[in-house]
Amino acid sequence: MQISDMQPWQWPDSHWQGLVDRVRAGRRLRPTKWKNGARLAVALAFDSDHETSELRDGGKSIGRLAWGQYGNRIGIPRILSLLERHGVPASFYVPAVTALLHPDEQRAITAAGHEIGGHGWIHELNSVLNYKDERDLMERSIDTLEKICGVRPKGLRSPSADFSENTLQLLVELGFTYDSSLGADDDCYELMLNGKPSGVVEIPFEWVRDDAVYFMMHRHQGLRPYTPPSDVFDIFRRELDAAHAEGGLFELTMHPHVITYRSRIWIVEEIIKHAKALGDVWFATHADIVEWAKEHSE
């Protein structure tokens, strides 16, 4: 009987073990202290999906494309202004199509000292791609970002955090320093590939620390979750407070076309203020946090 014809309980041990071991969390990378003796590292991320949220599924909705454009016209300027006001760096994960549609936006982000990371070509789902196509899109997207921004991305966030069985192998082959798509820990950790250290560091992503799950909707698909902004802030703040108490990492992921409405943008500002009030906090890009964790963890 072929594996494809078997039920999971019929699999030989070697098969399920291979599935589990393909990508696995390795050694934890939690420094005793962060830079400047800080107790907590804060990593703010913005996924600049913009119009690709609609394009990636072959969508043609003018309304949803306009919603994506809001991320460029209103979202990014509001975010950059807020970050400058508070003197805080952040990481922006950008699909190549977003960069091609809005090259000046990416240059403005880079000029302000923030990080640009890879986020696919058109926000495609990696799990439906074969190795050849995923590699092609990954290479093209990174080349595009480097051409527009003048800096080659060190990190990747897989679109929709959709990690294929080949994604880590490709990160190794293409020389990425880190990934931010998986969540096997609260702290940074090294990714294992088929049971061996890959050299690629994971800076954990988790949906509980993502604005989209609380605010996204699609009126034609019955997707209408809604959580009051005050409750979302409470969730993020509790995650932040616990990370500070443990002396670890707080990573927060947001989207310019989701978080920057007038009734929501205050969440980002209050999180920054709250973190600063705690004291002993280091705000840094994902790339800088990964580098520090690699060099200062036992």
C-alpha positions, 0 to 999 in steps of 0.5 A: 500500500502506498503512503498516499493510500494510507490513513495517518494511523497506518503510517509507518513510524518513519513517515510521521517522524519525517513530517515532524522533523522536516522543520523543527525548533532547535536551541532557544536563543534568549540572551541574559540581557538585551542591548544596553542591558535591557530586560525586554526586546520589542520587535514591531512589524508591519506586513505591507500587503496592500493590493496583493491581499486581493490579487493573490487569489485572482481577485478583481474587486475594485473595492478591495483593491482600494482598501489595499491602496489605503495602506499606501496612501494613509497607512504607511504615512501614519505609521512612519510619522508615529515611529519617528515621533517616538524614535522607534525602529520597525520591520516592514515585510513587503511583497514584491508586487507591493514594492513595484506598485509603490517603490517610493514607499519602500525607499521612504521606509528604508531612508527612515532607518527601518528594515525591509524584509521579504514577503513573497511575490504577490502574497502567494501561498507557499504550501501550494507551490512546488520547489521550483516555483517557490524558489523562483518567486523567492529569488525574484521577490528578493531581487526586486526589493534589493533593486528598489531599496538598495539593500538585500533583505536578511529575513523573510515572513512567508505570506500568511505565515504559510510555510511549505516543506521547502521554505526552510531549505530555500532560506538556507540556499538563498542565504537568509539570516532569519525567518518570522513565520513560525511560533514554536516558542516565545523567544528566538530559536534556531530552526532545525532542518531534517534534524540538523541545525539550519543556521536560520534563526526564527523570530516567532510570529503568532496570530494572537499578536496579529491585528488581522485576526481581530479586525479583518472582514470579507463581506462576500465570504461571511468573514466578519470577526470584530473585536473592540480596539480596547480589547485588542490593546488589552491582549497586546498589552498583556503579551507585552507585560508577560514578556517583560516579566520573563525578560524575553521578546515581544513581537507584534505584527500589524498591517497598514491597511488594517491597524491605521484607521482613526479608531485603531492607530492609537493601539500602536502608540499606546503599546509603544508608550506602555513599553517605554514606561516599563523601562529596560526596553530595547526597540529594534528591527527583527534583523538586529534582534536576531543578530543580538540573540545569536551572539549573546545566547548561551 
